[in-house]
Amino acid sequence: MTKIWIVDDDDEMAYAIRLMLTVLDYETRHFLTARQAAQELMDGETPQLLILDINMPEVTGIMLLEFVRHRPEWVDLPIIMLSSEAADVQIIEALKLGADAYVTKPVSLDELDAAIQTAFKNHGKM
């Protein structure tokens, strides 16, 4: 089963996304902080896709995106950015740094599914 990690400090939002991913037949894991997710990656755990909230305390989703994209072993890991903000500047920054898709909260099931398919296609995983 395809594993997707959600990194979001908002428990309710993460729960809603996990439910949608379950409906789409994905296995999920939730991290409240980017540090926790980064530590799991460094410990050798690797999902097939990351969904990163941008606005988190201490280490942001953008910081985790940059960290992942600068490591050769994760350069092909599909990443979707998630935010309540839809500012063009923020979207452009995330895409320039290597995000495969950007969705805004609240996200619909169809929108999330399309973002996942785009992210997998970008990495030849479809």
VODO-106467 format. One record per residue: residue number from 1; residue in three letters; x, y, z of N, C-alpha, C, CB in turn. Coordinates in steps of 0.2 Angstrom, whole numbers. Glycine has a CB too. Example, Ala and Ser with C-alpha at 12.3 -4.5 7.8 and 13.67 -1.06 7.14 Angstrom:
2
   gutor   doke      nx      ny      nz     cax     cay     caz      cx      cy      cz     cbx     cby     cbz
       1    ALA      66     -28      39      62     -22      39      66     -16      39      57     -22      45
       2    SER      64     -11      35      68      -5      36      64       0      39      70      -3      29
This chain:
126
   gutor   doke      nx      ny      nz     cax     cay     caz      cx      cy      cz     cbx     cby     cbz
       1    MET       4      -6       0       0       0       0       4       6       0      -5       0       6
       2    THR       3      11      -4       6      17      -4       6      21       2       4      22     -10
       3    LYS      12      23       5      12      27      11      13      35      10      18      25      16
       4    ILE       8      38      13       9      46      12       9      49      19       2      49       9
       5    TRP      14      53      20      15      56      27      12      63      26      22      57      29
       6    ILE       8      65      32       6      72      32       9      75      38      -2      72      34
       7    VAL      12      81      36      16      85      41      12      92      42      23      87      39
       8    ASP       8      92      48       4      98      49       2      98      57      -3      97      45
       9    ASP       3     104      59       2     105      67      -5     106      69       6     112      69
      10    ASP      -9     106      64     -17     106      65     -20      99      65     -20     111      60
      11    ASP     -21      97      71     -24      90      72     -30      89      68     -25      88      79
      12    GLU     -35      94      68     -41      93      65     -40      92      57     -46      98      66
      13    MET     -36      97      54     -35      97      47     -31      90      45     -30     103      45
      14    ALA     -26      88      49     -23      82      47     -28      76      48     -17      81      52
      15    TYR     -32      76      52     -37      71      53     -41      70      47     -41      71      59
      16    ALA     -44      76      44     -48      77      38     -44      74      32     -50      84      37
      17    ILE     -38      76      32     -34      74      26     -33      66      26     -27      77      26
      18    ARG     -31      64      32     -30      56      33     -37      53      31     -29      55      41
      19    LEU     -43      55      33     -49      52      31     -49      52      23     -55      55      34
      20    MET     -48      57      20     -48      57      13     -43      53      10     -47      65      10
      21    LEU     -37      52      12     -32      48      10     -34      40      11     -25      49      13
      22    THR     -38      39      16     -40      32      17     -45      30      12     -43      32      25
      23    VAL     -50      35      11     -55      34       5     -51      33      -1     -60      40       5
      24    LEU     -46      36      -2     -42      35      -9     -37      29      -8     -38      41     -10
      25    ASP     -38      25      -3     -34      19      -2     -26      20      -1     -35      15      -8
      26    TYR     -25      25       3     -18      26       5     -17      25      12     -15      33       3
      27    GLU     -11      23      14      -9      22      21      -6      29      23      -4      16      22
      28    THR      -8      31      29      -5      37      31      -2      37      38     -11      42      32
      29    ARG       2      42      39       6      44      45       6      51      46      13      41      45
      30    HIS       4      53      52       4      61      53      10      63      58      -3      62      56
      31    PHE      13      68      57      18      71      61      15      79      63      25      72      57
      32    LEU      16      80      69      14      87      71      19      92      70      12      87      78
      33    THR      25      90      69      31      95      67      35      92      61      35      96      73
      34    ALA      38      97      58      43      96      53      49      92      55      45     102      49
      35    ARG      51      94      61      57      90      64      56      83      65      58      94      71
      36    GLN      50      81      68      48      74      68      48      70      62      41      73      71
      37    ALA      46      73      57      46      70      50      53      70      47      41      74      45
      38    ALA      57      75      48      64      75      46      68      69      50      67      82      47
      39    GLN      67      69      56      70      64      60      68      57      57      68      64      67
      40    GLU      62      55      56      60      49      53      63      47      47      52      48      53
      41    LEU      64      53      42      67      52      36      74      50      37      67      58      32
      42    MET      78      54      41      85      52      43      86      45      46      88      58      47
      43    ASP      81      43      49      81      36      53      80      31      48      76      36      58
      44    GLY      79      33      41      78      28      36      71      26      34      81      21      38
      45    GLU      66      29      37      59      28      35      58      33      29      54      30      41
      46    THR      54      30      24      53      35      18      46      33      16      58      33      13
      47    PRO      42      38      15      35      37      12      36      38       4      30      43      15
      48    GLN      30      37       1      30      37      -6      28      45      -8      25      33      -9
      49    LEU      25      49      -3      23      55      -4      23      59       2      17      56      -8
      50    LEU      25      66       2      24      70       8      19      75       7      31      73      10
      51    ILE      15      77      12      10      83      11      12      87      17       3      80      12
      52    LEU      15      93      15      18      98      20      14     104      21      25      99      18
      53    ASP      12     105      27       9     112      29      14     117      29       5     112      36
      54    ILE      13     123      26      18     128      26      19     131      32      16     133      20
      55    ASN      14     133      35      14     137      42      14     133      48       9     143      42
      56    MET      20     132      50      21     128      56      26     131      61      23     120      55
      57    PRO      25     131      67      30     134      72      37     131      71      28     134      79
      58    GLU      42     135      73      49     132      73      52     131      66      50     127      77
      59    VAL      50     125      63      52     123      56      46     123      52      56     116      57
      60    THR      46     127      47      41     127      42      41     122      37      40     134      39
      61    GLY      35     121      33      35     116      28      40     118      22      28     116      25
      62    ILE      41     124      21      46     127      16      53     124      18      45     134      15
      63    MET      54     125      24      61     123      27      62     115      26      62     125      34
      64    LEU      57     111      27      57     104      26      57     103      19      51     101      30
      65    LEU      54     106      15      54     105       8      61     106       5      49     110       4
      66    GLU      65     112       7      71     113       5      76     108       8      74     120       8
      67    PHE      75     105      14      79     100      17      79      94      13      77      99      24
      68    VAL      73      92      11      72      86       7      75      86       0      64      84       7
      69    ARG      74      92      -3      76      93     -10      84      93     -11      73      99     -13
      70    HIS      87      95      -5      94      95      -5      98      89      -3      97     100       0
      71    ARG      94      83      -2      97      77      -1      96      72      -7      93      74       6
      72    PRO     101      69     -10     100      65     -16      96      59     -15     107      63     -18
      73    GLU      95      57      -9      91      51      -8      84      52      -8      93      47      -1
      74    TRP      82      59      -7      75      60      -7      73      65     -13      73      63      -1
      75    VAL      77      66     -18      76      71     -23      70      69     -27      82      72     -27
      76    ASP      68      63     -27      63      61     -31      56      59     -27      64      54     -35
      77    LEU      56      61     -21      51      60     -17      45      66     -18      53      61      -9
      78    PRO      39      63     -21      34      68     -22      32      72     -16      28      65     -25
      79    ILE      31      79     -17      29      83     -11      23      88     -13      35      87      -9
      80    ILE      18      88      -9      13      92     -10      13      97      -4       6      89     -11
      81    MET      12     104      -6      12     109      -1       5     110       1      16     115      -3
      82    LEU       3     112       7      -4     113       9      -3     119      14      -6     107      14
      83    SER      -8     124      12      -8     130      16     -15     133      16      -3     135      13
      84    SER     -16     137      21     -23     141      21     -22     147      17     -25     143      28
      85    GLU     -16     149      15     -14     155      11     -13     153       4      -8     158      14
      86    ALA     -16     157       0     -16     156      -7     -12     162     -11     -23     156     -10
      87    ALA      -7     165      -7      -3     170     -10       1     168     -16       1     174      -5
      88    ASP       1     171     -22       5     169     -27      12     169     -26       4     174     -33
      89    VAL      15     173     -22      22     173     -20      24     167     -16      23     179     -15
      90    GLN      19     165     -12      21     158      -8      20     152     -12      16     158      -2
      91    ILE      15     152     -17      15     146     -21      21     146     -26       8     147     -26
      92    ILE      23     152     -29      28     152     -33      35     150     -30      29     159     -36
      93    GLU      36     152     -23      42     150     -20      42     142     -19      42     154     -13
      94    ALA      36     140     -17      36     132     -15      37     128     -22      29     130     -13
      95    LEU      34     130     -27      35     127     -34      43     128     -36      31     130     -39
      96    LYS      46     133     -35      53     134     -37      57     130     -33      55     142     -36
      97    LEU      55     129     -26      60     125     -22      59     117     -23      58     127     -15
      98    GLY      54     116     -27      53     109     -29      47     105     -27      59     105     -26
      99    ALA      42     109     -25      35     106     -23      32     104     -30      31     111     -19
     100    ASP      29      98     -30      25      96     -36      18      99     -37      25      88     -35
     101    ALA      15     101     -31       9     103     -31       7     108     -25       3      98     -32
     102    TYR       2     112     -25       1     116     -20      -7     117     -19       4     124     -21
     103    VAL      -9     115     -13     -17     115     -12     -18     119      -6     -19     108     -11
     104    THR     -24     122      -6     -26     127      -1     -31     123       3     -28     134      -4
     105    LYS     -31     125      10     -36     123      15     -42     127      14     -33     123      22
     106    PRO     -48     124      15     -49     117      15     -49     114       8     -56     116      18
     107    VAL     -46     108       8     -45     105       2     -51      99       1     -38     101       1
     108    SER     -53      99      -5     -58      94      -7     -55      87      -9     -63      96     -13
     109    LEU     -59      82      -8     -56      75     -10     -53      75     -17     -62      70      -9
     110    ASP     -57      78     -22     -55      78     -29     -49      82     -30     -61      81     -33
     111    GLU     -48      88     -27     -43      92     -27     -36      88     -24     -44      99     -24
     112    LEU     -37      85     -19     -32      81     -16     -29      76     -20     -33      79      -9
     113    ASP     -34      72     -23     -33      66     -27     -29      69     -34     -39      63     -30
     114    ALA     -31      74     -37     -28      77     -43     -21      79     -41     -32      83     -45
     115    ALA     -20      82     -35     -13      84     -33      -8      78     -32     -13      89     -27
     116    ILE     -11      73     -29      -7      67     -28      -5      64     -35     -11      62     -24
     117    GLN     -10      64     -40      -9      61     -46      -3      65     -50     -15      60     -50
     118    THR      -4      72     -49       1      76     -52       8      75     -49      -1      83     -52
     119    ALA       8      74     -43      15      73     -40      18      67     -42      14      74     -32
     120    PHE      14      61     -42      17      55     -44      19      55     -51      11      49     -43
     121    LYS      15      58     -55      17      59     -63      23      63     -64      11      62     -66
     122    ASN      24      68     -60      30      72     -60      37      68     -59      30      78     -55
     123    HIS      36      62     -55      41      58     -53      41      51     -56      42      57     -46
     124    GLY      37      51     -62      36      44     -65      34      39     -61      43      43     -68
     125    LYS      30      40     -56      27      35     -52      20      33     -53      28      37     -45
     126    MET      18      34     -59      11      32     -61      11      27     -66       7      38     -64
